[in-house]
Amino acid sequence: MVNAIRSLGRASTYLRWIYLLIGAALVLAVLLVGSAVGALTQELRLPGPASVVIFVLLGIAPTLAIGLLPAVREVEGIAVSSLLGVRFEERPLGPARTWAQRRRTAVWLTLHLIAGGFVGVLSTIVFGAGPVLLAAPFRSDGPHELVPRVSYDVTGGWTDLWMPLAVLVALALLFLISSAVGALLAHLAPRILGPTAAERIELLERRTAMLAERNRLARELHDSVGHALSLVTIQAAAARRVLASDPEFAETALGAIETSARSALADLDHVLGLLRDDRRPGSATAPQATLDDLERLVEATRAGGIAVTIERSGELDRLPSAVSREAYRILQEGLTNAIRHAGHPDDQLTVAIEIRLDTAGLRLTVTNPVRGESGDLGKAGGGRGLAGIRERVAVLRGAVAAGRDEQDWRLTVTLPIAVTTKG
C-alpha cells in the first residue's frame, strides 16, 4: 500500500492534503471530547476557573499526551514518509526511545493538529459552499439563500458567473494553502521527528560498529573455513597418492581431514549464529585461537604431507591476547596461501614460519617455494587473503610486505607491539 501511495508522487499536494485531513479528523475528535467535558462542567455548574481546568485536563491534555507514547513517532514517521514525501536518515523511523524524542513527537503532533484543523476548516467551507454556488445560477430568478443567513438575487444573467468563478478561485486557494502548509510540515518534519545531531552521531556509530563487526566475521570465516578447505584439499590429495603404498599415512591424512572439517563446521556455525544474532542472553562466544594453538594448526598441515618448520624467539607469552589472536590468523592465512598457490598437490611443499618478538615489536614471516613464473599469491585465484591480512595489520598499525624472493614467496608482517611485563 505504501509503495502504491509513493508511486502517485513523492510530495504531491493531493497526498499532503490527505495528511492534513488526518490531522483535521484528530482535531474533530478533540473537539468532541472537549464538548462532552464542557457539557459536563455546565451540568455541574462549576466556577469558571474550575471549568477551564477540567476542560484542559479532561478534554485536551489527554489527546495531546498521546504524542508522548513511543509508538506515535513510528506511526507519524510512516505517515510523513508516505504522504509528505520526507526521507529520514533513520529508516524506518522507529519508536521514541528517549524522553527528548517523545517531547519532540508531542510537539509534532500538536503542529499536525493545528495545521490539519486549519486546512480542514477551509476544506469544509470550500466543499460545503462550492456546490451551492455552482448550482445557484441554474435556479429560477429571484432571491435564494446561498448559505445560512446569506441570500442572493439570481438574475439569470452574466452577473451570476461570479459564483462559479468564486468556487474555482476558492479551490485554487485551497490547493495553494494546502501545498504551502504541507511543504512547511515537510520542511519541519526531519528537524522535529528526525534524529538530532547527537542522535545522528550515535546512529552512525552503531552502523559503523555493525559494519566493522560484520567485516571482522567475514575475515574470520574466510581465514578459518578457507584454511580448512585448502588443508582438506591437500590432505585428500596426499591420501589418494599414498593410499596403496602407505595406508598408515593415508589413514592419518583422512583423520586430519575429519578434524579439519569438524573445526570448519564449528567455525561456520559460530559465525552464522552471530550473523543471525540469535544468541541467547548470556551465551558464551566461541573461543578465539591464539599463538598457543599454532602447534595444532601446524600438525594438521603436516598431516597433509606438507613440511612446516617453526622458529620462535622472544617471550611470546607476554603478548596481549588480542595481538596473539591476530597473529594466529595472519599465520593461518599465510599457510592457506602457501597451500593454495605454491605448486601442484603432488609436489613436496616446505613452509617456514618465523615468529620473533623483540624491542622493535612482533615480526611474522611465512616463506614457501613458488614454482612457475605465474606464482603470484597476491593475484592468483582472486582471493582476499592478503587483503584480509592488510586489514588486520592496519588495525594494529603494522606493516605488510609480500612478494617473490628469488624462488620463494615471502610474507612478512611487522607489528609495533608494546608487550606486557611479568609480575
C-alpha positions in Angstrom: 0.0 0.0 0.0 2.8 2.4 0.9 4.5 1.7 -2.4 1.3 2.3 -4.3 0.9 5.7 -2.5 4.5 6.6 -3.2 4.0 5.8 -6.9 1.5 8.7 -7.1 4.2 11.2 -6.3 6.6 11.7 -3.6 5.4 15.1 -2.5 2.2 15.8 -4.3 -0.3 18.3 -2.9 -3.0 15.7 -3.0 -1.1 13.4 -0.6 -0.2 16.3 1.6 -3.8 17.4 1.7 -4.8 13.9 2.9 -2.2 14.1 5.6 -3.6 17.4 6.8 -7.2 16.0 6.7 -5.9 13.2 9.0 -4.9 16.0 11.4 -8.4 17.6 11.0 -10.0 14.3 11.9 -7.9 14.2 15.1 -8.9 17.8 15.9 -12.6 16.8 15.4 -12.1 14.0 18.0 -10.5 16.5 20.4 -13.5 18.9 19.9 -16.0 16.1 20.5 -14.2 15.2 23.8 -14.0 18.8 24.7 -17.7 19.4 24.0 -18.6 16.5 26.2 -16.4 17.8 29.0 -17.8 21.3 28.6 -21.4 20.0 28.8 -20.4 18.1 32.0 -19.0 21.2 33.6 -22.2 23.1 32.8 -24.3 20.4 34.3 -22.2 20.5 37.5 -22.3 24.3 37.5 -18.7 24.7 38.5 -17.0 28.1 38.8 -15.4 29.5 35.6 -11.7 28.8 36.5 -12.5 25.2 37.7 -14.4 24.6 34.4 -11.4 25.7 32.4 -9.0 23.5 34.4 -11.3 20.5 34.0 -11.7 21.2 30.3 -8.0 21.3 29.7 -7.2 18.3 31.9 -10.0 16.0 30.6 -10.7 17.4 27.1 -7.4 18.5 25.6 -4.4 17.3 27.7 -5.0 13.5 27.3 -5.3 13.8 23.5 -2.0 15.8 23.3 -0.3 13.5 25.7 -0.8 10.7 23.2 2.2 12.3 21.5 4.4 11.1 24.4 3.7 7.4 23.5 6.7 5.8 21.9 4.7 4.2 19.0 3.3 7.6 17.9 6.7 8.6 16.5 6.8 5.5 14.4 3.2 6.0 13.1 3.8 9.6 12.3 7.1 8.7 10.6 5.3 6.3 8.3 2.6 8.9 7.5 5.1 11.6 6.9 7.3 9.5 4.7 4.3 8.2 2.6 2.2 11.3 2.4 4.6 14.2 2.8 7.4 12.6 0.9 10.0 13.1 3.6 13.1 10.8 3.8 14.6 10.4 7.3 18.2 9.4 8.0 16.8 6.7 10.3 14.8 4.5 8.0 12.3 3.3 9.0 11.7 5.9 11.8 11.4 3.8 15.0 9.5 4.4 18.2 10.7 7.1 20.6 13.5 5.7 22.7 14.2 8.8 24.8 12.1 11.4 26.5 13.6 14.1 24.2 12.2 12.2 21.3 8.8 11.8 23.0 8.7 15.5 23.6 9.5 16.4 20.0 6.9 13.9 18.9 4.3 15.6 21.1 5.3 18.9 19.6 5.0 17.5 16.1 1.5 16.0 16.8 0.4 19.4 18.1 1.6 21.0 14.8 -0.2 18.3 12.9 -3.4 19.0 14.7 -3.2 22.8 14.3 -2.3 22.7 10.6 -4.8 19.9 9.9 -7.6 21.8 11.8 -6.8 25.0 9.8 -6.9 23.2 6.4 -9.9 21.1 7.5 -12.0 24.2 8.2 -11.0 25.7 4.8 -11.8 22.4 3.1 -15.2 22.2 4.8 -16.1 25.7 3.7 -15.0 25.3 0.1 -16.6 21.9 -0.4 -19.7 22.8 1.6 -20.4 26.1 -0.1 -19.0 25.3 -3.5 -21.8 23.0 -4.8 -24.4 25.6 -3.7 -22.6 28.4 -5.6 -22.2 26.2 -8.6 -25.9 25.4 -8.7 -27.2 28.9 -7.9 -27.1 30.3 -11.4 -29.2 27.5 -12.7 -32.0 28.2 -10.2 -35.1 30.2 -11.0 -34.8 34.0 -10.9 -35.3 35.6 -7.5 -33.7 35.7 -4.1 -32.1 32.4 -2.9 -30.3 31.6 0.3 -26.7 30.6 -0.6 -25.7 29.7 2.9 -27.5 30.3 6.2 -28.3 34.0 6.6 -26.7 34.9 3.2 -29.1 35.3 0.3 -28.5 36.4 -3.3 -31.0 37.6 -6.0 -30.4 35.3 -9.0 -31.0 37.3 -12.2 -30.2 34.6 -14.8 -27.6 36.9 -16.5 -23.9 37.0 -16.9 -23.6 38.7 -13.5 -24.3 35.4 -11.8 -21.0 34.0 -13.2 -19.1 35.3 -10.2 -20.4 32.3 -8.2 -18.7 29.5 -10.2 -15.7 31.8 -10.6 -15.6 32.2 -6.8 -15.6 28.4 -6.5 -12.7 28.0 -8.9 -10.7 30.7 -7.0 -11.5 29.0 -3.7 -10.4 25.7 -5.0 -7.1 27.2 -6.3 -6.5 28.9 -2.9 -7.2 25.7 -1.1 -4.7 24.0 -3.4 -2.1 26.6 -2.8 -2.6 26.8 1.0 -2.6 23.0 1.4 0.6 22.8 -0.7 2.2 25.6 1.3 1.2 24.1 4.7 2.3 20.6 3.6 5.6 21.9 2.3 6.2 23.7 5.7 5.4 20.5 7.6 7.7 18.5 5.2 10.5 21.0 5.9 10.0 20.8 9.7 9.5 17.0 9.9 13.2 16.0 9.7 14.1 18.6 12.3 11.4 17.7 14.8 10.7 14.0 14.2 14.1 13.1 12.9 17.2 12.4 14.9 19.2 15.3 16.4 22.9 15.8 15.7 23.8 13.8 18.8 21.4 11.0 17.8 22.7 11.0 14.2 26.3 10.6 15.6 25.0 7.7 17.8 23.2 6.1 14.8 26.3 6.4 12.7 28.5 4.9 15.4 26.0 1.9 15.7 26.1 1.4 11.9 29.9 1.7 11.8 30.2 -0.8 14.7 27.8 -3.2 12.9 29.7 -3.0 9.7 33.0 -3.4 11.4 31.7 -6.5 13.2 30.4 -8.0 10.0 33.7 -7.3 8.3 35.5 -9.0 11.2 33.2 -12.0 11.0 33.8 -12.2 7.2 37.6 -12.2 7.8 37.2 -14.9 10.5 35.1 -17.0 8.2 37.5 -16.6 5.3 40.5 -17.4 7.4 39.2 -20.4 9.3 37.0 -22.1 6.8 39.2 -21.1 3.8 42.2 -22.6 5.5 40.3 -25.7 6.5 39.1 -26.3 2.9 42.6 -25.7 1.5 44.0 -28.1 4.0 41.3 -30.7 3.3 42.2 -30.4 -0.4 45.9 -31.0 0.1 45.3 -33.8 2.7 42.9 -35.6 0.4 45.4 -35.4 -2.5 48.2 -36.8 -0.2 45.9 -39.6 1.0 45.0 -40.5 -2.6 48.6 -40.5 -3.6 49.8 -43.0 -1.0 46.6 -44.9 -0.4 48.1 -48.1 -1.8 51.7 -47.8 -0.8 51.3 -46.2 2.7 47.9 -47.0 4.2 49.0 -45.8 7.6 49.8 -42.3 6.3 46.6 -42.3 4.3 44.7 -43.1 7.4 46.4 -40.3 9.3 45.6 -37.9 6.4 41.9 -38.9 6.5 41.8 -38.4 10.2 43.3 -34.9 9.7 40.6 -34.2 7.1 37.9 -35.2 9.6 39.4 -32.9 12.2 39.7 -30.0 9.8 36.2 -30.4 8.6 34.7 -30.5 12.1 36.7 -27.4 13.0 35.5 -25.6 9.9 31.8 -26.6 10.6 32.1 -25.3 14.2 33.6 -22.0 13.0 30.9 -21.7 10.3 28.1 -22.4 12.8 29.5 -19.9 15.2 29.8 -17.1 12.6 26.4 -17.8 11.1 24.9 -17.7 14.6 26.5 -14.2 15.1 25.2 -13.0 11.8 21.6 -14.2 12.6 22.0 -12.6 16.0 20.1 -15.4 17.6 22.3 -15.9 20.6 20.6 -16.2 23.9 21.4 -13.6 26.6 24.5 -14.7 28.5 25.6 -17.3 25.9 29.3 -17.6 25.5 31.1 -16.9 22.3 33.3 -19.5 20.7 36.9 -19.3 21.9 39.4 -17.5 19.7 42.6 -19.3 18.7 45.9 -17.7 19.7 49.6 -18.4 19.1 49.3 -21.1 21.8 47.1 -23.1 19.3 49.6 -22.7 16.4 51.2 -26.1 17.0 47.8 -27.8 16.5 47.4 -25.9 13.2 50.9 -26.9 12.1 50.3 -30.6 12.9 47.1 -30.6 10.9 49.0 -29.1 8.0 51.8 -31.6 8.3 49.2 -34.4 8.2 48.7 -33.5 4.6 52.3 -34.1 3.7 53.4 -30.5 3.9 56.7 -29.9 5.8 56.3 -27.0 8.2 59.1 -25.6 10.3 58.7 -23.0 13.1 61.3 -20.8 14.6 60.4 -18.8 17.7 62.3 -16.1 19.5 61.3 -13.8 22.3 58.9 -14.1 25.2 55.7 -14.7 23.2 53.7 -15.4 26.3 53.9 -11.7 27.1 51.9 -10.7 24.0 48.5 -9.2 24.6 45.6 -11.6 23.9 44.2 -9.5 21.0 47.6 -9.4 19.3 48.1 -13.1 19.8 44.8 -13.8 18.2 45.5 -11.6 15.2 49.0 -13.1 14.8 47.5 -16.6 14.7 45.0 -15.6 12.0 47.8 -13.9 10.0 49.9 -17.1 10.1 46.9 -19.2 9.3 46.2 -17.2 6.2 49.9 -17.4 5.3 49.7 -21.2 5.4 46.5 -21.1 3.4 48.1 -19.1 0.7 51.1 -21.4 0.6 48.8 -24.5 0.3 46.6 -22.9 -2.3 49.1 -21.3 -4.6 52.5 -22.8 -4.2 52.6 -25.7 -6.7 50.9 -28.9 -7.6 49.4 -31.0 -4.7 51.7 -33.9 -5.7 54.8 -31.7 -5.1 56.6 -31.8 -1.8 56.0 -28.4 -0.2 58.0 -26.9 2.7 56.8 -23.8 4.6 59.0 -21.9 7.0 57.4 -19.9 9.8 59.4 -17.4 11.9 58.0 -15.6 14.9 60.2 -13.0 16.5 59.4 -10.7 19.4 61.9 -8.1 20.5 62.1 -4.4 21.3 61.1 -3.5 17.7 57.8 -5.4 18.0 56.5 -8.6 16.7 57.7 -9.9 13.3 55.9 -12.8 11.5 57.4 -14.4 8.4 56.0 -17.1 6.2 58.2 -18.4 3.4 57.4 -21.1 0.8 58.7 -22.0 -2.6 56.8 -20.9 -5.7 57.0 -22.9 -8.8 56.5 -21.3 -12.2 56.6 -17.8 -13.5 53.0 -17.0 -12.6 53.1 -17.9 -8.9 51.8 -14.6 -7.6 50.0 -15.2 -4.4 48.7 -11.6 -4.3 46.7 -12.2 -7.5 46.3 -15.9 -8.1 42.8 -17.2 -7.6 41.4 -13.7 -7.0 41.1 -14.4 -3.2 41.0 -11.8 -0.4 43.8 -13.4 1.7 46.4 -10.6 1.5 43.6 -8.0 1.7 42.4 -9.6 4.9 45.9 -9.7 6.3 46.4 -6.0 5.5 43.1 -5.1 7.2 44.2 -6.9 10.4 47.6 -5.4 10.3 46.2 -1.9 9.7 44.1 -2.1 12.9 47.4 -2.8 14.8 49.3 0.0 12.9 51.7 -2.5 11.5 53.2 -3.1 8.1 52.9 -5.9 5.5 55.4 -6.9 2.8 54.6 -9.8 0.4 56.3 -10.9 -2.8 58.8 -13.1 -4.5 62.3 -13.6 -3.1 64.1 -15.4 -5.9 62.3 -18.8 -6.0 60.4 -18.3 -2.7 57.3 -16.3 -1.8 57.8 -14.4 1.4 55.1 -12.8 3.6 56.4 -10.5 6.3 54.3 -8.8 8.9 55.7 -6.3 11.5 53.6 -5.2 14.4 54.9 -2.4 16.7 53.7 -4.1 19.9 54.4 -3.0 23.4 54.5 -6.3 25.3 53.3 -6.6 28.9 55.7 -7.1 31.7 55.6 -10.1 34.1 54.9 -9.8 37.6 
